[in-house]
Amino acid sequence: MGHLGVLRLFILVKWVFLSSLVCCQKPPVVNIGAIFTFNSVIGRAAKLAMETAVDDVNANPGIMNGTKLRLIMQDANCSVFLGSTEAFQLVEKEVAAIIGPQSSAIAHMISVIANGLQVPLVSFAATDPTLSSLQFPFFVRTTQSDSYQMAAMADLIDFYGWKEIIAIFIDDDYGRNGISALGDQLGKKMAKISYKLPLPVGFGQNDIIDLLNKSKFLSPRVYVVHVNLDPRLRVFTIANQLQMMTRNYVWLATDWLSTTLDSFSTMNLISFHVLQGVVGLRQHIPESNKKKDFVSRWRKLQQKGLASSEVNSYGFFAYDTVWAVAHSIDKFISDGNNFTFSFSDKLVDKKSIEMQLNTLKVFDNGDVLLKKLLQTNFSGLSGQIYFSSDQNIASGGYDVINIDGMAVHTVGYWSNQSGFSVLPPEVLKMGQNNFSSAEQKLQEVTWPGGNTERPRGWEIASNERPLRIVVPYRVSFVEFVTEVHDSHNIQGYCIEVFTEAQKLVPYYVPYRFELFGDRQSNPNYYQLVKMVSNDVFDAAVGDIAIVKDRTKIVDFSQPYIGTGLVIVAPINNAKSSAWVFLQPFTVQMWCVTASAFVVIAVVIWILEHRVNDAFRGPPKRQLITMFLFSFSTLFKKNQEDTVSTMGRLVMVVWLFVLMVITSSYTANLTSILTVQQLSSPVTGIESLISSDWPIGYQVGSFADSYLQENLGIKPSRLVSLGSPEEYEKALRQGPSKGGVMAIVDELPYVELFLSKRTDFGIIGQPFTKSGWGFAFQKDSPLAVDMSTAILKLSEDGKLQQIHDKWFCNLSCPGDRIINAKTNQLHLISFWGLYILSGAMALIALLVFLLRMVCQFVRYKRREMNSSSPSSSISSSSHCSHIVFNFFNFIDEKEEAIKKMFAQFENRGTDASSET
């Protein structure tokens, strides 16, 4: 038993020793796989670049320390099926990582395999933004995601101020998801993709012709092309044949175009010619010595016949991808990890055996290698290689290129930190993340047709497809818009405003008018506007009111005439009153004003009585003088002048108050006497709402829905009327004879109706505020330009001239407007003035009284000093005696008081001299 225990212990120690030896032993070779399409623009550059990178890694003693890389490449031949089967073949060969694929569609499928077998999948060319690390944790991208590229493209579109574009894209994961990302980015810039035009994956010449011919009839002229690399440049070649590369068009391309151009040492001049004016993006790769040396090596390989194309950006990314995998494997081995593969319990069930999945092995330490890969940070050919939190390589920005004169010009750079600049991102100041729009700049761009001026970017109409403008066929109030005797010649006030405004639009807009209506009654205007919204017509011109429901479905121009709903009803001339001069003021105002005259009269008499002879004399004369003086201030001239300082101050304030009051009275009385006053049982919209009177409205007008929905008037009370003659008949009959009490309609119609009829008038003021405008489809740029033109017409006075041309021979119905309440002047409007005048009078009285008391006390003291003490009297009689003497003192003239004081002083002088 003892020997048996020793033997077991020996075996255990030996097993531990051998296991530790295996763990510490470095593998001589590590397999890595690569799946891509060999015979493609990207594949030809990537294949040679990866082979070169493997040779450089294996020849570098500073990395992997004796362990060699073995690259196993498989040709996907642009097939998702082949790519998937070849991924399984690579996994069976126990590869530590898979490089590729270049196709986003293949990457989606292989990512699922990589996740299941825990093998890192590192793609240097799959740019689909939906390849997310959240869904595919083992997917790593060493090229820039299209989410960055589409942010750059959206910024480029916004930089030139375009708001609508047409997207041409390949109908696969790469194309659809890339354009979807562009739409999201444009939404942040208040722009949009108006039309998405997909091409089938295996598109041919006829597909392009049909698509481009269809786009000719669309308004936007800014095209963004996002397709697979195409050496034949078929989209641009056919666009040039269809005369779509002219100065009216803008063509923008994603980085497929720059990669195509960079991949060929010589370009066919005819092919290059079709790119005149195209602007595109190229993934930015900073200049470095490493890059220059590699390009030099590549040219030598070309001379030896080993390289069949120029190196492009994806070739640089493929080279750096191999080095990124090598660095991660080096760290993986240095940390003592092993490349071991084992069967998974999840792949050994019955269904897996039937599908032969039980032969697949899972990379035991795949998550560890993935972690090492994401920690990689080194300087490569394409710049500094490190990964962001979403497992994408850090964005290095994009070059903005412009094809002009058979050459590719770099006109600027874009990065997600600095936006657009004429300097490369690495040259700009690091850490400066906030750049204003004023700092964004690019060099001059040559657009299609050789024009350097920024194209407008849209074309609302052409001679082949003129603007379709719907016009209401009116059977009443034809002065606004009508057809002249079935001649297809449309005229009217609204039509002339449109044609004059259209002349001020800074570009040519061909158009044609189309009438809408049954020629029996006025059309429904909401249906007319709805047809513009439904793209039956491009615009609507006529007497179209701008109301809330319509603004939700179309865009309106600036109103060219103000309007609103008003009430028209029969009126009677009111008889003039003999007491009309009392109407400007309310009773309260008259009473306060009269009291003020009395107060001013009393105050001025008190202040002037002692110093002014005009205010002295018999009591009757003084009373007459006092009131005559006060009331004569109305006429700005008094027979008596004020002498005292306090009296003059009171008069200054009072005359100011009187000036304001008399001016207000005169203005209000003039208004009452000059404006004809009309009367009607209807006093306003409130009286119509609260009554049961029938109300008329114009057929097709929005007044019907407004009265029902906003004011709650029952439909049974509303009567539709189709012409001015029906208006007049219904108003004259009145409710008792089957007519209406009043009609609610828009102000321009009512003014036209009243211009020839004097027995009706407008009740009150418009109870809604609106205007007439021209309707356009949502986001139509023509709506903005027409608004500008209408404003210019208004500023130049042309708009008023057009109005006078059509309506100047008519009388002014606005004079017959009934105001429900007389505009009397109330005390509340003038109480501040009365308080000011009263306060001044009170202060003057207090100052006068204080002065009199001081004089009286001094007078009594002098009197007592100059005479012998009087006999004692009772206190009550003494007080009354003092009060009586005080009033006598006040009644004395100022000169008499001064003489008394002089006598007292003389007596005192004589007495002192005798002593």
C-alpha positions, 0 to 999 in steps of 0.5 A: 500500500505504501508503494502504491501511494508513492507511485500515485504521488509521482504520477501526479507530480509528473502530470503537473510538471508536463501541464505547466510545460505545455502551458509555458511552451510557445506555439511555433505557428498560429493560424489566422484566416482571411475571407474576401473576394480575390478578384475585386478592386478591394480584394486585389489590393488587400490580398497583396497587402495582407501577404506583405504584412505577414511577411513583415511580421514573421521577419520582425524579431521584435514581435511574437518572438519566434512564433510565426503567422500562417495566413489561410485565405479563402475566396468568397467570390461575392457570395454569402453562401460561399463566404459562410461555408468557407468560414466553417472551413477556416474554423476547422483549421483552428484559426485564432482569428478571421480577417474580413470579409469585405462585404457587409452582407457576408460579414453579417452571416460570418459574425454569427458563426464567429460569435458561436465559436468565439473566434474574433472576426476583424473586418477591414472593409465591411462598413455597414453601420448595423454591424454592431458589437452589441449584436456581434460581440466578436466583430471588430472593424479596422475601417471606418463605419458608414455612420461616420461617413454619412455624418460627413456626407450630411455635414457636406450637404448642410455646408452648402445649404441643401435641404433635399436630396435623392439617394441612389444606392445598392439594394443590399445591407451595405446600401440600405443601412448606409442610406438609412444612417445618412437619413438620420444624420440629415434629420439632425440638420433639418434636411432629408432624403426626399427620394430613395432610388435603389439599384438591384445587386446585379444591376445593369445599364437598363436599370440605371437608365430607368432609374435616372429617367424617373429622377428627372421629374423629381424636384431635388437635383442633389444626388448621393451615390452609394454603390459598390466599387464600379471600375466602369463608373456606369452611373456617371457614364449614363447620367452624362449620356442623359444630360444630367451632368450639367450645371443644374445638378449636384453629384456626391459620392461616398468613398466607393468612388475614391477607392475606385479611382485610387486603384487604377494607375491609368484611367480611361480619359472618356471614363474620367471625363464623365466625373467632371464636377463630382464631389466625393469622400475618401477615408483620410490617411495621414502622410507618414514615412511608413506610408511612403515606404510602403507605397515605394515597395508597392510600386516595385511589386508592380514593376515585377508584375506582382501587383495588378493595381494601385494600393488604395485605402482598404489595402492600407487597412488590410495591412494594418489589420494583420499587424493588429492581430499579430500584436494581440497574439503576441500579448496573448502568448506573453500572458501565458495563454494557449490556443486550445479548441474544444467541443461545445456541449451546445453543438453535440445535441441530436440536431447538431449531429445531423448538421455535422456541427458536432465536428466544430470546435470552440476557441477556448480563449477567444474572449481573451484574445478579443480583449487583447485585440481591443487593447491594441494601440500602435502606429500603422500605415493608416495612422494610429491604430486603436479601437473605440468602445463600439469596437470600431477603429477610431475615426480618422476623418475624410478627405473631400475630393473634387474631380475637375480637369481630368484630375482629383483635387483635395478641397478640404478635410472633415473630422467629427471633431473639427468639421470641415477645414482646409487643413488635415485633422492631425494638423489642427489643434488637438482638443479643440472640439467646439468649432463654429459654423463660421470656421467651417471652410473648403476650397473652391469646388468646380461643379458639373458644367464647369460652374464654380458657383454653388448650384441651387440644388433643386428644380421645381419645374421644367419645360417638360414638366411645368409646375401644376397649379390648381385654381378654383373655378369661382361662380361668384365674386369672380373679380378675385379669380375666374376664367374668361368666357371658356377661353382657358385664360384665367385672370383676377386679382389673385392671379395678377398678384401671383404673376407679378410675384413670380416675376421677382423669383430669381429663377425661371419657373414654367407653370400651367393653371388648371381649374378645379370646380364643377362650374355650378358652385364655388369649390370646396377649398379644403379639397383643393388644398388637399390635392396639393398635399396629395401631389395631384398638383404642385401649388394652388393659387387663388383666394385661399385663406391661411387657416390652421387645418390647411397649414398642417398639410401644405406650406403657405406663402406670405399673405398677400392680403389681410382678411378675417371673418366679419358679420354683415347685416342690414343697417339703419341710419341713426338720427342725430341727437341735440345732446350729442356734444355730451357723448364724448365724456361719461357722466362721471367724467363730466361731474369730476371736470365741473368740480375741478373748475370750482376747486380751481376757482376757489384756490385761485381766489384764496391765493390772489385775494390779498395781492390782486385788486382784480379779486377784491371788492364786494362779495358778489363781484368777487364770486363772479370774478372767481368763477369767470376766471376759472371757466375762461381758462377753457379759452386760453385767455383771462381778463384777470392775471395771476400775481402770486407765485403759488397762483401761477404754479397752480395755473400752469398745472391746471392749464396742462390738464385742461389742454389734454382734456380739451384735445381728447374731447375735441377728437372724440366729438369729431369722430362722433359727428363725422363718422356715420353711425349705423344701427342693427339688431345684431351687435356682434358675434356674441349676439349671434351665438346666443340667439336662434337667428339663422346665419348665412355663409358662402359655399366652399368657405371655411366659415361653415366649419369655423362656426360649428367647430369653434363657436358651437353653432348648430348646423341647422342654423347655418344657411349656404349662399352662393352669390352676392345676389343670394346674400342680398335676397336672404338679408332683405327677407330676414329670419321671418321670411326664410332669410337670414339675420346676418352673414359671416364671410371673409372681409374681402368678399364682404367689402366687394358685396357692400361696394354696390349696396348701401343698405347693409354694413359690417357689424363690429370688427373682424373676429378672426385674423387671417390672410390669403396666400398661395399653397405649396407642397410641404417643404417646397423651396418655392414657398419661401421665394414667393414669400420674399417676392410678395414682401418686395411687392408690398414694400414697393407699393405694387401690391396696393396698386394691384388692389386699386386696379381691381377695386379702386372704382368701388366705394369704401364699405369700411365706412359702414362699420357699426361699433356696438358701443360708443367710445366715450372717454372715462375718468380712469383715463384722466385720473392721474391728471386730476390728482396732479392738479389737486395735489398742486392746489393743496400744496399751494393752499398749505404754503399760503396758510402757513405763511399767513399764520406766521404773519398773524403771530408776528403781527399780534406780538408787535401789537401787544408790545406797542399797546397796554395789556387789555382787560381780562376776558373769558377764554372762549370769547378770546379764542373767537376773538382771535379767529375773527381777527385772523380772518380779518387779517387774511382779508387785508391787502398785503400792502396794508399789512406791510404798512402796519408792520412799518408803523410798529417798527416806528413806534418801537424806535420812538420809544427807545429814543425817549428812554 
